[in-house]
Amino acid sequence: MVTIIGNGMGEYDFSNLNIDTTKYDKILCDVNFKEEQNNILKLKFKEIKEYILSNYEKESILYVVTGSPLFFSAGIIIANTLPKEKVKIINNTSSKDYMMEKLFISESSIDTVSLHGREHFDLSRFLTNSYTFVLCDKDSIKKIIGAVKFLNKEDITVNIGYKLGYEDEIIKQIDIFSKEVDSFDLSKPYVLVIKRNFALKNEVSEDVEFDTQRGMITKKYKRHLSLQNLDLKANQLFWDIGAGSGSCGIEAYTRYKTRTLFFEKNEERIEHIKKNLTKHKVIACELFVGEAQDKFESLEENPQRIFVGGGGEEVIKRLPYLYKRLEEGGIMLINAITLKHLSMMNMVLNEANIDYEIHSISLTTYKGKLDLVEPERQLFQIKIIKEESK
């Protein structure tokens, strides 16, 4: 039989346990715990898991985890490998519960993300509720600063919970953009609670909501169809090539929560993109300035989705390379408004033996009593799905 219990907040010890530890044959815990007695085994997680799986039917085992066994805990991982009748879980205070009590935050208004040992955010949960609780490691604040670089400083309010449960714990509002952060040893345990101070928008935006150079925007209805055809999902890496105003990549984030990389060479359009990223509160994106085809090879991570809305003939020549970079099962969508570019795209893709389909999209707006007709330019859309290896 295995009992899994959390030690709550504070030191690596058993002072917050409300059970009789003497009745167990073996007590397992992390190597950082201070307790010393004959039946205590201080092991790494892999060793703990192996010991429990080998001995849970022969011994009464107590496994002590830090914080709560129900909150980002190794305890749950082990519990799910055992027969349910052989496991008992005793909860304790988690760092999230502790901060919610201190800051008077309700469960319904806060989401949780972990940046502990992780490179990327779960964008479906980061700054999507009124508050975001962040489990951190020493590099997390730097990652957050990079992710929110296009926000205004007043768009978020950050509270730090530092060394929670210790005698010298600190819970206070901080400015993560200032040198105040340097006063903390971020190798010590800490968490953040981030309050979102702006309204979310997840519907299709009107064209007038984007700063743009004349004509350099994928219009609303075509933008909507383009994003639908890309079949976007949260946290996918999305390349927006020849971004123009950035409207497609921006709505890929605001509506679907993708990680978006923008590629644009025109200086005036770049400034418009920057303004639009701030206006639309886009998180965890990057803007690459210059010829797009010169930037691709410097990026290690392959995208799941690619949208080519511009970039000219040099980008068209690199379509086979973009297809190669696309992850298996990924989608590349290419928009063309001239027959010259469409013909060139067909030739390049055919020579590379890449399968594709073409859609012709036209839109006419009727105003007044159907007496004013405003047709928009026809759009040709090439869709490529990269098949998964069998």
C-alpha positions as CSV (number, residue, x, y, z in Angstrom):
1,M,0.0,0.0,0.0
2,V,1.3,3.5,-0.9
3,T,0.3,6.7,0.8
4,I,1.3,9.9,-1.1
5,I,1.2,13.1,0.9
6,G,2.4,16.7,0.3
7,N,4.5,18.6,2.8
8,G,2.8,21.9,2.1
9,M,4.7,25.2,2.0
10,G,8.1,25.9,3.5
11,E,11.2,23.9,4.3
12,Y,12.0,20.5,2.9
13,D,10.9,18.7,6.1
14,F,8.0,16.8,7.6
15,S,6.8,19.6,10.0
16,N,3.5,20.1,8.1
17,L,2.6,16.5,8.0
18,N,-0.5,15.6,10.1
19,I,-0.1,11.8,10.1
20,D,1.8,9.3,12.2
21,T,4.9,8.5,10.2
22,T,6.0,5.7,12.5
23,K,3.4,3.2,11.2
24,Y,5.1,3.0,7.7
25,D,7.7,0.4,6.7
26,K,9.4,2.9,4.4
27,I,9.3,6.6,3.9
28,L,10.4,7.9,0.5
29,C,11.2,11.5,-0.3
30,D,13.4,13.8,-2.4
31,V,17.1,14.0,-1.7
32,N,16.6,17.6,-0.5
33,F,14.5,16.7,2.6
34,K,16.2,17.2,6.0
35,E,14.7,14.3,8.0
36,E,17.0,11.5,9.0
37,Q,15.8,8.1,10.4
38,N,16.4,4.4,9.6
39,N,13.3,3.9,7.5
40,I,13.7,7.0,5.3
41,L,15.0,6.6,1.8
42,K,16.1,9.8,0.1
43,L,16.1,9.1,-3.6
44,K,15.7,10.7,-7.1
45,F,12.3,10.4,-8.8
46,K,13.3,7.5,-11.1
47,E,14.6,5.6,-8.1
48,I,11.5,6.3,-6.0
49,K,9.3,5.1,-8.9
50,E,11.2,1.9,-9.3
51,Y,11.2,1.2,-5.5
52,I,7.4,1.8,-5.2
53,L,6.6,-0.4,-8.3
54,S,8.7,-3.2,-6.9
55,N,7.5,-3.0,-3.2
56,Y,4.0,-1.6,-3.0
57,E,2.4,-5.0,-2.5
58,K,5.0,-6.1,0.2
59,E,5.4,-2.9,2.3
60,S,3.4,0.0,3.7
61,I,5.1,3.0,1.9
62,L,4.8,6.7,2.6
63,Y,5.9,8.9,-0.3
64,V,6.3,12.6,0.8
65,V,6.3,15.2,-2.1
66,T,6.8,18.9,-1.9
67,G,3.7,21.2,-1.8
68,S,0.6,19.4,-2.9
69,P,0.5,15.9,-4.5
70,L,-2.3,17.1,-6.7
71,F,-0.5,20.1,-8.2
72,F,2.2,19.5,-10.8
73,S,3.5,16.7,-8.7
74,A,5.5,13.5,-9.3
75,G,3.1,11.9,-6.9
76,I,0.2,11.8,-9.5
77,I,2.5,10.3,-12.1
78,I,3.3,7.4,-9.8
79,A,-0.3,7.1,-8.5
80,N,-1.5,6.6,-12.1
81,T,0.9,3.6,-12.5
82,L,-0.6,1.7,-9.5
83,P,-3.9,-0.1,-8.9
84,K,-6.3,2.5,-7.4
85,E,-7.0,0.3,-4.4
86,K,-3.3,0.4,-3.6
87,V,-3.0,4.2,-3.4
88,K,-4.1,6.8,-0.9
89,I,-3.5,10.5,-1.5
90,I,-3.5,13.1,1.3
91,N,-3.5,16.6,0.0
92,N,-1.7,19.7,1.4
93,T,-1.4,23.3,0.5
94,S,-0.1,24.1,-3.0
95,S,1.8,27.3,-3.9
96,K,-1.1,28.3,-6.0
97,D,-3.6,27.9,-3.2
98,Y,-1.3,29.7,-0.9
99,M,-1.0,32.7,-3.2
100,M,-4.7,32.8,-3.9
101,E,-5.4,33.0,-0.2
102,K,-2.9,35.8,0.2
103,L,-4.0,37.9,-2.8
104,F,-7.8,37.2,-2.4
105,I,-8.2,35.5,-5.8
106,S,-11.0,33.1,-6.6
107,E,-10.4,29.7,-8.3
108,S,-12.6,30.6,-11.2
109,S,-10.5,33.7,-12.2
110,I,-7.1,32.1,-12.3
111,D,-5.3,29.7,-14.7
112,T,-2.0,28.0,-14.3
113,V,1.0,27.6,-16.5
114,S,4.3,26.0,-15.8
115,L,7.6,27.5,-17.1
116,H,9.6,25.3,-14.7
117,G,12.1,23.5,-17.1
118,R,10.0,24.5,-20.1
119,E,10.8,26.6,-23.1
120,H,7.4,27.6,-24.3
121,F,4.1,28.9,-22.7
122,D,0.8,27.2,-23.0
123,L,-0.8,30.1,-24.8
124,S,-4.3,28.7,-24.3
125,R,-3.9,29.5,-20.5
126,F,-1.4,32.4,-20.4
127,L,-3.1,35.7,-19.8
128,T,-6.5,34.3,-21.0
129,N,-8.1,34.5,-17.6
130,S,-8.1,37.5,-15.2
131,Y,-5.0,36.0,-13.4
132,T,-2.3,33.6,-14.5
133,F,-0.3,31.6,-11.9
134,V,3.1,30.8,-13.2
135,L,5.4,28.0,-11.8
136,C,8.9,29.3,-12.3
137,D,12.5,28.4,-12.6
138,K,15.5,30.8,-12.6
139,D,15.0,31.7,-16.3
140,S,11.2,32.2,-16.2
141,I,11.1,36.0,-15.7
142,K,13.4,36.5,-18.7
143,K,11.1,34.3,-20.8
144,I,8.0,36.3,-19.7
145,I,9.7,39.6,-20.5
146,G,10.5,38.3,-24.0
147,A,6.9,37.0,-24.4
148,V,5.2,40.3,-23.5
149,K,7.7,42.6,-25.2
150,F,5.0,44.1,-27.5
151,L,2.6,44.8,-24.5
152,N,2.5,48.1,-22.7
153,K,4.0,47.9,-19.2
154,E,0.7,48.8,-17.7
155,D,-1.0,45.9,-19.5
156,I,0.0,43.5,-16.7
157,T,0.5,43.6,-12.9
158,V,2.9,41.0,-11.4
159,N,3.1,39.7,-7.9
160,I,5.9,37.4,-6.8
161,G,5.7,34.7,-4.2
162,Y,9.3,34.1,-3.0
163,K,10.4,31.3,-0.7
164,L,6.7,30.6,0.3
165,G,6.3,29.2,3.8
166,Y,9.8,30.1,4.9
167,E,10.4,32.6,7.7
168,D,11.8,35.1,5.1
169,E,9.0,34.6,2.5
170,I,8.1,37.6,0.3
171,I,4.8,38.3,-1.4
172,K,4.7,41.6,-3.2
173,Q,4.0,43.4,-6.4
174,I,7.1,43.8,-8.5
175,D,8.1,45.5,-11.8
176,I,9.7,42.6,-13.8
177,F,11.0,45.1,-16.4
178,S,13.2,46.9,-13.8
179,K,16.3,46.1,-11.8
180,E,14.1,45.3,-8.9
181,V,14.2,41.7,-10.1
182,D,18.0,41.6,-9.4
183,S,17.2,41.8,-5.7
184,F,15.9,38.2,-5.8
185,D,18.0,35.0,-6.0
186,L,15.9,33.3,-8.7
187,S,17.6,30.0,-8.1
188,K,15.4,29.9,-4.9
189,P,11.7,28.7,-5.1
190,Y,9.4,31.4,-6.4
191,V,6.1,31.8,-8.3
192,L,4.4,34.6,-10.1
193,V,0.8,35.7,-10.3
194,I,0.1,37.9,-13.3
195,K,-3.0,40.1,-13.6
196,R,-4.2,40.9,-17.1
197,N,-5.3,44.5,-17.3
198,F,-6.6,44.5,-20.9
199,A,-9.7,43.0,-22.5
200,L,-9.4,39.9,-24.6
201,K,-10.5,39.8,-28.2
202,N,-11.0,36.6,-30.1
203,E,-13.4,37.5,-32.9
204,V,-12.5,38.5,-36.5
205,S,-11.2,42.1,-36.5
206,E,-12.3,44.8,-38.9
207,D,-9.7,45.9,-41.4
208,V,-9.7,49.5,-39.9
209,E,-8.4,48.0,-36.6
210,F,-5.0,47.4,-38.2
211,D,-2.4,50.1,-39.0
212,T,-1.3,49.4,-42.6
213,Q,0.4,50.6,-45.7
214,R,-2.2,51.1,-48.4
215,G,-3.2,47.7,-49.8
216,M,-0.8,45.7,-47.6
217,I,-3.5,43.8,-45.7
218,T,-5.3,40.6,-46.2
219,K,-8.9,41.8,-46.1
220,K,-11.3,40.6,-43.4
221,Y,-13.2,37.8,-45.2
222,K,-10.2,36.5,-47.1
223,R,-8.3,36.6,-43.8
224,H,-11.0,34.6,-42.1
225,L,-11.0,32.0,-44.9
226,S,-7.2,31.8,-44.9
227,L,-7.1,31.1,-41.2
228,Q,-9.9,28.5,-41.4
229,N,-8.0,26.7,-44.2
230,L,-4.9,26.5,-42.0
231,D,-6.8,24.5,-39.4
232,L,-4.9,26.3,-36.6
233,K,-4.6,24.9,-33.1
234,A,-3.3,26.4,-29.8
235,N,0.5,26.5,-29.3
236,Q,1.3,25.6,-32.9
237,L,4.3,27.4,-34.4
238,F,3.0,29.6,-37.2
239,W,5.2,31.4,-39.8
240,D,3.6,34.5,-41.4
241,I,5.8,35.2,-44.4
242,G,5.5,38.6,-46.1
243,A,3.4,39.7,-43.2
244,G,2.4,43.2,-44.5
245,S,0.3,44.6,-41.6
246,G,0.6,41.4,-39.7
247,S,-3.1,40.9,-39.7
248,C,-3.1,37.1,-40.4
249,G,-0.5,36.3,-37.9
250,I,-2.0,38.5,-35.3
251,E,-5.4,36.9,-35.6
252,A,-3.8,33.5,-35.6
253,Y,-2.8,34.4,-32.1
254,T,-5.9,36.3,-30.9
255,R,-8.3,33.7,-32.2
256,Y,-6.3,30.4,-32.0
257,K,-3.4,31.2,-29.6
258,T,-0.5,30.2,-32.0
259,R,3.1,31.1,-31.5
260,T,3.6,33.4,-34.5
261,L,6.8,34.4,-36.3
262,F,6.4,37.4,-38.6
263,F,8.7,37.9,-41.6
264,E,8.7,41.4,-43.3
265,K,11.3,43.4,-45.2
266,N,9.6,46.7,-45.8
267,E,10.5,49.3,-43.1
268,E,7.2,51.1,-43.2
269,R,5.2,47.9,-42.9
270,I,7.5,46.7,-40.0
271,E,6.5,49.8,-38.0
272,H,2.8,49.1,-38.7
273,I,3.3,45.5,-37.5
274,K,4.9,46.7,-34.3
275,K,2.0,49.0,-33.6
276,N,-0.5,46.3,-34.4
277,L,1.2,43.8,-32.1
278,T,0.8,46.2,-29.3
279,K,-2.7,47.2,-30.2
280,H,-3.9,43.6,-30.4
281,K,-1.9,42.4,-27.3
282,V,0.0,39.6,-29.1
283,I,2.1,37.3,-26.8
284,A,5.1,35.1,-27.5
285,C,5.8,36.3,-31.1
286,E,8.9,37.3,-33.0
287,L,9.3,39.8,-35.8
288,F,12.1,39.1,-38.3
289,V,13.2,42.1,-40.3
290,G,14.7,41.7,-43.8
291,E,14.4,39.3,-46.6
292,A,12.4,36.3,-45.3
293,Q,14.4,33.7,-47.3
294,D,17.6,34.9,-45.5
295,K,16.1,34.2,-42.0
296,F,14.6,30.7,-42.4
297,E,17.8,28.7,-42.0
298,S,18.7,30.4,-38.7
299,L,15.6,29.0,-37.1
300,E,16.0,25.6,-35.5
301,E,12.3,24.7,-34.7
302,N,10.1,23.6,-37.6
303,P,6.7,25.2,-38.0
304,Q,3.4,23.3,-38.0
305,R,1.7,26.0,-40.1
306,I,3.1,28.4,-42.8
307,F,1.2,31.2,-44.4
308,V,2.8,32.9,-47.4
309,G,1.0,36.2,-48.0
310,G,3.9,38.0,-49.7
311,G,7.6,38.1,-50.1
312,G,7.8,38.2,-53.8
313,E,9.6,35.9,-56.3
314,E,12.6,35.1,-54.0
315,V,10.2,33.5,-51.5
316,I,8.3,31.6,-54.2
317,K,11.7,30.1,-55.3
318,R,12.1,28.8,-51.7
319,L,8.7,27.1,-51.4
320,P,10.3,23.6,-51.7
321,Y,12.6,24.5,-48.8
322,L,9.6,25.7,-46.8
323,Y,7.8,22.5,-47.5
324,K,10.9,20.6,-46.3
325,R,10.9,22.6,-43.0
326,L,7.1,22.1,-42.5
327,E,6.4,19.4,-39.8
328,E,4.7,16.2,-41.0
329,G,1.0,16.7,-40.9
330,G,1.5,20.4,-41.2
331,I,-0.2,22.9,-43.6
332,M,1.2,25.6,-45.8
333,L,-1.1,28.1,-47.4
334,I,0.0,30.4,-50.2
335,N,-2.0,33.4,-51.4
336,A,-1.5,34.9,-54.8
337,I,-3.4,37.8,-56.4
338,T,-1.5,37.9,-59.8
339,L,-1.6,35.2,-62.5
340,K,2.2,35.7,-62.9
341,H,2.9,34.7,-59.3
342,L,0.3,31.9,-59.5
343,S,2.0,30.5,-62.6
344,M,5.4,30.7,-61.0
345,M,4.2,28.9,-57.8
346,N,2.7,26.1,-59.9
347,M,6.0,25.7,-61.8
348,V,8.1,25.6,-58.7
349,L,5.8,23.2,-56.8
350,N,5.5,20.9,-59.9
351,E,9.2,20.7,-60.4
352,A,9.6,19.7,-56.7
353,N,6.9,17.1,-57.0
354,I,4.9,18.7,-54.2
355,D,1.1,17.9,-54.2
356,Y,-1.2,20.9,-53.8
357,E,-4.7,22.1,-54.4
358,I,-5.8,25.6,-55.7
359,H,-8.8,27.5,-54.6
360,S,-10.1,30.6,-56.4
361,I,-11.8,33.1,-54.1
362,S,-13.8,36.1,-55.2
363,L,-15.9,38.4,-53.1
364,T,-18.4,41.1,-54.2
365,T,-20.1,43.5,-51.8
366,Y,-23.5,44.9,-52.7
367,K,-24.4,48.2,-51.0
368,G,-27.6,50.2,-50.7
369,K,-30.5,48.7,-52.5
370,L,-28.3,46.4,-54.5
371,D,-27.5,49.3,-56.8
372,L,-23.8,49.7,-55.9
373,V,-21.5,46.7,-56.6
374,E,-18.0,46.6,-55.1
375,P,-16.0,43.6,-56.3
376,E,-12.7,42.8,-54.6
377,R,-9.6,41.4,-56.3
378,Q,-9.7,37.7,-57.0
379,L,-7.5,35.6,-54.7
380,F,-5.8,32.4,-55.6
381,Q,-5.0,30.2,-52.7
382,I,-2.7,27.2,-52.8
383,K,-3.0,24.7,-50.0
384,I,-0.3,22.1,-49.2
385,I,-0.7,19.3,-46.6
386,K,2.5,17.5,-45.8
387,E,1.7,13.9,-45.3
388,E,3.0,12.0,-42.3
389,S,5.5,9.2,-42.8
390,K,4.0,5.7,-42.7
